[in-house]
Amino acid sequence: MGLVIGVANQKGGVGKTTNTMNLAGAFSAEGYRTFVADADGQQSCMAWAATTDPTLPLPFRVGSLGALGKNIGREITSLAEDYEIVLVDCPPNVTDLTTGRVLAVTDCTIVPTNSSPLDLWSGEGMVALIEQTLTHNPEGKFAILRNKAKSKTLLHKQLRGLLDESGIRLLKSTVGDREIYAQSAALGRTVFDVRGLRAAKVAKEEMNAVYEEIVAMLNGEEVTEVANG
């Protein structure tokens, strides 16, 4: 049985799709059979994959689950029987029943946030959903990923305080505000297989640090150092 990793936030524009696709690239680069399940009504992962050069397909599968409704959890579980890693890009709305249904079957849920005031308030709603989901999925692991991270600001400290109160983990690794992520997406690639862009090396190291911390979390281990922490 494979592992299911959800990527969720109640707000759009926080890097859900970017991190979903690049994490798929990271897991694939490590040899895992990986499937990206697009459960977001905007179908951004599907659009990303559609721009890929058909003669050089992505090293992982991308499929749409947006129309499955109450059956989405069952389908994700079925996919986990065929793939070692299933990454699910959730809708940007915690009131959407799809998000709750996905989180109920995940082994791990990553919540990207930009740590802006709006993201912080949005994060409070996401924390509430996570706490509610834990009653149905007590074995699930949840963590916040700082996306477009800059120097540690008061907002980051406030985010840390919010998480300390909830007991939800804040990943030590971060994803920087780098143009390479948008550039690779425009080419239908991830930072792991995009060609001709020198800036991909740093972004790849960054995503590898996130990947390693997620694996450690799933294994019940602690990460003491990360490449970009």
VOGU-3710 file (C-alpha; in Angstrom, 3 decimals, decimal comma):
1> mglvigvanq> 0,000/0,000/0,000  1,402/3,373/-1,020  1,412/6,620/0,920  -1,055/9,463/0,359  0,157/13,048/0,757  -2,357/15,879/0,578  -1,389/19,475/-0,253  -4,066/21,803/1,064  -4,890/25,344/2,117  -8,168/27,243/2,226
11> kggvgkttnt> -6,605/30,052/0,160  -5,343/29,990/-3,413  -2,027/31,445/-4,560  0,037/29,906/-1,761  1,918/27,374/-3,893  -0,307/24,301/-3,613  0,073/23,213/-7,215  3,735/24,269/-7,499  4,682/22,262/-4,431  2,506/19,294/-5,413
21> mnlagafsae> 4,139/18,974/-8,830  7,690/19,576/-7,627  7,285/17,135/-4,745  6,114/14,617/-7,332  9,341/15,362/-9,196  11,340/14,812/-6,000  9,691/11,478/-5,191  10,020/10,312/-8,796  13,713/11,254/-8,843  14,164/8,948/-5,852
31> gyrtfvadad> 12,582/6,070/-7,755  9,052/6,102/-6,307  6,097/5,287/-8,580  4,179/8,535/-8,181  0,684/9,747/-9,088  -0,557/13,332/-8,839  -4,300/13,466/-8,175  -5,796/16,836/-9,128  -8,804/17,381/-6,850  -8,893/21,165/-7,331
41> gqqscmawaa> -11,716/22,466/-9,512  -9,256/24,766/-11,295  -7,392/21,647/-12,505  -4,035/23,421/-12,376  -2,007/20,194/-12,181  -3,792/18,911/-15,285  -3,079/22,195/-17,110  0,575/21,978/-16,048  0,885/18,428/-17,394  -0,890/19,399/-20,618
51> ttdptlplpf> 1,942/21,791/-21,515  4,558/19,041/-21,255  6,344/18,066/-24,454  4,589/14,807/-25,469  7,901/13,385/-26,665  9,343/13,845/-23,173  6,580/12,972/-20,676  6,782/13,721/-16,974  8,244/10,892/-14,864  4,960/10,616/-12,939
61> rvgslgalgk> 1,255/10,319/-13,784  -1,230/13,170/-13,395  -4,975/12,561/-13,273  -8,162/14,418/-12,388  -10,308/13,444/-9,394  -12,280/16,672/-9,206  -15,647/15,203/-10,187  -15,707/12,186/-7,871  -17,541/13,868/-5,006  -18,078/11,607/-1,998
71> nigreitsla> -16,216/8,745/-3,737  -12,905/10,599/-3,872  -11,512/8,997/-0,722  -12,180/5,525/-2,072  -10,496/6,365/-5,387  -7,421/7,779/-3,652  -7,132/4,626/-1,561  -7,405/2,573/-4,746  -4,626/4,614/-6,394  -2,421/3,982/-3,361
81> edyeivlvdc> -2,670/0,271/-4,142  -1,051/0,875/-7,544  1,385/3,683/-6,724  3,944/4,121/-3,976  3,184/7,832/-3,607  -0,113/9,612/-4,310  0,040/13,416/-4,044  -3,338/15,179/-3,921  -3,763/18,857/-4,842  -6,836/19,878/-2,807
91> ppnvtdlttg> -9,359/22,663/-3,530  -8,454/26,096/-2,062  -11,467/26,084/0,252  -11,766/24,263/3,564  -15,565/24,398/3,345  -15,393/22,293/0,169  -16,303/18,767/1,281  -13,648/17,414/-1,098  -10,836/18,742/1,100  -12,198/17,059/4,212
101> rvlavtdcti> -12,702/13,786/2,348  -9,109/13,879/1,081  -7,611/14,732/4,461  -9,520/11,839/6,022  -7,440/9,326/3,992  -4,031/11,012/3,879  -0,948/9,717/5,650  0,428/13,245/5,612  -0,959/16,677/4,713  1,258/19,630/3,787
111> vptnsspldl> -0,175/23,140/4,131  1,804/25,752/2,140  1,560/29,329/3,396  3,139/32,621/2,361  2,949/34,035/5,907  1,171/37,194/4,792  -1,608/38,515/7,076  -4,249/36,985/4,800  -2,416/33,667/4,758  -2,098/33,721/8,534
121> wsgegmvali> -5,837/34,218/8,971  -6,460/31,601/6,313  -4,112/29,302/8,191  -6,278/29,579/11,279  -9,178/28,131/9,277  -6,918/25,392/7,938  -5,724/24,543/11,454  -9,351/24,237/12,555  -10,047/21,827/9,684  -6,951/19,772/10,521
131> eqtlthnpeg> -7,963/19,518/14,169  -11,434/18,411/13,089  -9,976/15,879/10,630  -7,761/14,359/13,317  -10,886/13,039/15,016  -11,520/10,906/11,892  -7,887/10,315/10,903  -5,913/10,279/14,185  -2,868/8,685/12,530  -2,564/11,426/9,901
141> kfailrnkak> 0,410/13,787/10,085  0,112/17,489/9,295  2,724/20,192/8,699  2,956/23,789/7,514  5,392/24,614/4,686  6,574/28,206/4,371  6,337/29,067/0,669  7,995/32,110/-0,952  9,899/32,316/2,313  11,888/35,410/3,224
151> sktllhkqlr> 13,735/36,417/6,378  12,043/35,512/9,629  9,515/38,227/10,292  6,969/38,997/13,000  4,398/37,147/10,867  6,560/34,025/10,927  6,736/34,306/14,708  2,952/34,676/14,831  2,616/31,609/12,617  4,936/29,712/14,947
161> glldesgirl> 2,753/30,774/17,880  -0,408/29,624/16,122  1,125/26,219/15,463  2,505/25,856/18,974  -1,044/26,236/20,256  -2,386/23,619/17,841  0,486/21,120/18,033  0,833/21,098/14,229  4,364/20,850/12,884  6,167/23,675/11,064
171> lkstvgdrei> 8,627/22,263/8,538  12,166/23,550/9,004  12,756/23,502/5,248  11,278/26,321/3,170  10,567/27,133/-0,475  11,970/30,457/-1,668  10,415/33,090/-3,912  12,174/31,980/-7,111  11,252/32,660/-10,742  12,493/29,192/-11,700
181> yaqsaalgrt> 9,318/27,607/-10,319  7,108/29,602/-12,685  9,539/29,118/-15,571  9,608/25,337/-15,203  5,803/25,228/-14,863  5,432/27,209/-18,105  7,459/24,492/-19,816  5,387/21,723/-18,251  8,374/20,520/-16,227  9,502/20,443/-12,597
191> vfdvrglraa> 12,789/21,780/-11,274  14,037/18,179/-11,332  13,828/17,706/-15,088  13,675/21,174/-16,650  16,517/21,753/-19,098  18,620/24,806/-19,836  17,792/26,792/-16,681  20,778/27,146/-14,360  18,662/28,391/-11,449  17,051/24,957/-11,242
201> kvakeemnav> 19,945/23,613/-9,153  19,179/25,737/-6,085  15,445/25,089/-6,382  16,089/21,370/-6,690  18,159/21,410/-3,497  15,356/23,354/-1,832  12,662/20,862/-2,841  14,908/17,938/-1,897  15,141/19,372/1,618  11,330/19,505/1,815
211> yeeivamlng> 11,099/15,961/0,427  13,594/14,637/2,982  11,757/16,272/5,853  8,417/14,849/4,712  9,934/11,363/4,480  11,418/11,770/7,949  8,051/12,900/9,304  6,303/9,898/7,750  8,947/7,650/9,341  8,494/9,294/12,717
221> eevtevang> 11,962/10,854/12,624  13,136/14,383/13,368  15,147/16,532/10,949  17,856/18,495/12,745  19,368/20,233/9,715  18,098/21,099/6,251  19,900/22,497/3,233  17,884/25,721/3,109  16,737/26,106/6,692
//
